[in-house]
Amino acid sequence: MNIYIELCYLAASILFIFGLKGLTHPDSARRGMLLAAAGMAAAIIGTLFDHQIVEYQWIWIGLLVGGSIGAVMSIWMPMTAMPERTALSHAFGALAAALTVEGRTHHSFATLVDVHEALACAWGIRR
């Protein structure tokens, strides 16, 4: 793996950790969100420069779909529904992790049988 890609992933990990630490207090929550967003940007940049990626269509589709869902949630969901919004965001994150593991395991999303198998794969359970 290219050293620059590894540095992008390392920076992303560090920024995510500091972002989570910033979310522990309301005074530092804005800074925590900015650090986490910078970490996601670093992870995306590192992924885009990986030489093993031959087609970028799924990355762009994921960015568009995820960005659209996030924009809709931020516009139409009231601030009083923040716990529900956080739970929904975590559910989407868990689904993304499960699908990533499934895709990485089988090298193709076409072999995805069902969500239960993807979740079992994400938890390390083999059938």
Secondary structure, DSSP 8 states (H G I E B T S, - for coil): --HHHHHHHHHHHHHHHHHHHHTTSGGGHHHHHHHHHHHHHHHHHHHHT-TT----HHHHHHHHHHHHHHHHHHHHS-GGGHHHHHHHHHHHHHHHHHHHHHHHHHS-GGG---HHHHHHHHTT---
